[in-house]
C-alpha cells in the first residue's frame, strides 16, 4: 500500500478550522504535516512557537526525535519525528517553518542528516520562505538537497504575487523512485511506497 502524506500551510489553523475539518474528512491522508498554524494570536507578532505539527492515523506509532528550541526567534522552527508502521520500515519525518530572511537552517539540516542514516525512508515537508526557483537563499537549500542525493518534488510555484510566482513550500524525499504520485490543490501531497 502507498503512504499518503501531505503538507498544509495553514496560515492560522484556528481561522481555517472548518476548512481543515472538511479537508480531513474529504481526503484520506495517513499523515498531514502543517506549518504556520498560529494556534495563539500572540504567535503572529513574530514570537516563536505553534508553527509546525503533524497528524497521523492512530494505527501508526510516532515519536518526536528532536525539535527546535522554543523561544528561538529568528531561527527556523522544526520537528523531526519517527513514524512507525506495522509492516514496513519506519519513516523519518521532518517538518520546517522558516520565517522570511532568517538563517540557521543548517541546524535543522545537520540534525536531519545525522538521524537519516538510521532510516530506510525519509521525507521533509515545509515552508522554507526561500524561493527554490531563483534566489540566493535557495542555494543553501539546493546544496542540502544535492549533497545526500535527496529529491525535491517538482511542485509548481506555491506563492503568487501580482508580478511573481515563487516556490516556497517544499517536499524533499530520500528517493524519487519511492514516489508513486504527487500533486497540488491548495495543498502539496505525495504518495510514497513504504
C-alpha positions in Angstrom: 0.0 0.0 0.0 1.0 3.6 -0.6 1.5 6.1 2.2 -0.5 9.2 1.5 1.1 12.3 3.1 0.6 16.0 2.6 1.7 19.4 3.7 -0.8 22.2 4.6 0.4 25.7 5.1 -2.4 26.6 7.4 -1.9 30.4 7.8 -3.8 30.2 11.1 -5.4 26.9 11.8 -8.0 28.4 14.1 -9.2 30.8 11.4 -9.5 28.0 8.9 -10.6 25.3 11.3 -13.9 24.4 9.5 -12.0 24.1 6.2 -9.4 21.9 7.8 -12.0 19.6 9.3 -13.6 19.3 5.9 -10.2 18.5 4.4 -9.7 15.8 7.0 -13.0 14.2 6.1 -12.7 14.6 2.3 -9.2 13.3 1.8 -7.8 10.1 3.1 -4.2 11.0 4.1 -2.2 8.9 6.5 -0.1 11.9 7.6 -0.8 15.6 7.5 2.1 17.9 8.0 1.3 21.5 9.0 3.1 24.8 9.0 2.1 28.3 10.1 -0.6 27.0 12.4 -0.7 30.1 14.7 -2.8 28.5 17.4 -2.5 31.5 19.6 -2.9 35.1 18.5 0.4 36.3 20.0 2.3 33.9 17.7 1.5 36.1 14.7 3.6 39.0 16.1 6.9 37.3 15.4 7.3 35.3 18.6 8.3 31.6 18.2 6.0 28.7 18.6 3.0 26.8 17.3 4.2 26.8 13.7 4.9 23.1 12.9 3.0 19.9 13.7 1.6 16.7 12.2 -1.4 14.5 12.4 -1.1 10.8 11.8 -3.5 7.9 11.7 -4.0 6.2 15.1 -2.9 2.8 13.7 0.7 4.2 13.2 3.1 4.9 16.0 5.1 8.1 16.2 7.9 9.6 18.4 9.3 13.0 18.4 13.1 12.7 18.0 14.1 16.3 18.1 12.8 19.8 17.6 13.9 23.4 17.5 14.3 25.2 20.8 11.2 27.1 22.0 11.5 30.8 22.0 14.4 31.0 19.5 13.2 34.0 17.4 15.0 34.4 14.1 15.6 30.7 13.7 13.6 28.1 11.8 11.0 26.1 13.7 11.2 22.4 13.0 10.4 19.0 14.3 11.9 15.6 13.3 9.9 12.5 14.2 9.9 8.8 13.6 6.6 7.3 12.2 6.3 3.5 12.7 4.3 1.2 10.5 3.1 -2.3 11.3 4.5 -3.9 8.1 7.2 -1.5 6.8 10.3 0.2 7.9 9.9 3.4 9.9 9.8 6.8 8.3 12.0 9.8 9.3 9.7 12.8 9.0 10.9 16.4 9.1 8.7 19.5 9.1 10.1 23.0 8.8 8.9 26.6 9.0 11.5 29.2 8.3 10.5 32.8 8.6 11.4 35.2 5.8 15.0 36.4 6.0 16.1 34.2 8.8 19.2 32.0 8.9 20.2 29.0 10.9 18.7 26.4 8.5 21.9 24.4 8.9 20.8 23.4 12.4 17.8 21.5 11.0 19.8 20.1 8.1 22.6 18.7 10.3 20.2 17.1 12.8 18.1 15.6 9.9 21.2 14.2 8.1 22.6 12.8 11.4 19.3 10.9 12.0 18.7 9.9 8.4 21.5 7.3 8.3 19.3 5.1 10.6 16.2 5.1 8.3 15.3 3.5 5.1 12.6 6.1 4.3 12.8 9.9 4.9 10.8 12.9 3.9 10.7 16.6 4.7 7.8 19.0 4.2 7.9 22.7 4.9 7.6 26.3 4.2 11.2 27.4 3.7 10.5 31.0 2.7 13.3 30.8 0.2 12.3 30.7 -3.4 13.9 27.5 -4.6 13.2 28.7 -8.2 15.6 31.6 -8.3 17.2 33.4 -5.2 20.4 33.5 -3.3 18.6 31.9 -0.3 17.8 28.9 -2.4 21.5 27.9 -2.8 21.7 26.6 0.7 18.6 24.5 0.2 19.8 23.2 -3.2 23.1 22.2 -1.7 21.4 20.4 1.2 19.1 18.5 -1.3 22.0 17.6 -3.6 24.6 16.6 -1.0 22.9 13.4 0.3 21.2 12.8 -3.0 17.7 13.8 -1.8 15.0 14.7 -4.3 12.9 17.8 -4.3 9.4 17.1 -5.6 8.8 19.3 -8.7 5.8 21.2 -7.5 4.6 24.3 -9.3 5.0 27.7 -7.7 3.3 27.8 -4.3 3.2 31.6 -3.6 1.7 34.0 -6.0 2.0 37.8 -6.2 0.9 40.2 -8.9 4.4 40.2 -10.5 6.0 37.0 -9.4 5.4 33.4 -8.6 7.7 31.5 -6.1 8.2 28.0 -4.8 8.4 28.3 -1.0 6.7 25.1 0.2 8.8 22.1 -0.5 8.6 18.3 -0.3 12.0 16.6 -0.2 12.3 12.8 -0.2 15.2 10.4 0.0 14.5 8.5 -3.3 12.4 9.7 -6.2 11.6 6.1 -7.2 9.6 5.6 -4.0 7.1 8.3 -5.1 4.1 6.9 -6.8 2.3 10.2 -7.3 2.2 13.9 -6.3 0.1 16.9 -6.9 -1.1 20.3 -5.6 -4.6 21.5 -5.0 -4.3 24.2 -2.3 -2.1 21.7 -0.5 1.0 19.8 -1.6 0.9 16.0 -1.3 2.8 12.9 -2.2 2.2 9.2 -2.3 5.1 7.0 -1.3 5.8 3.3 -1.4 6.9 2.0 2.0 
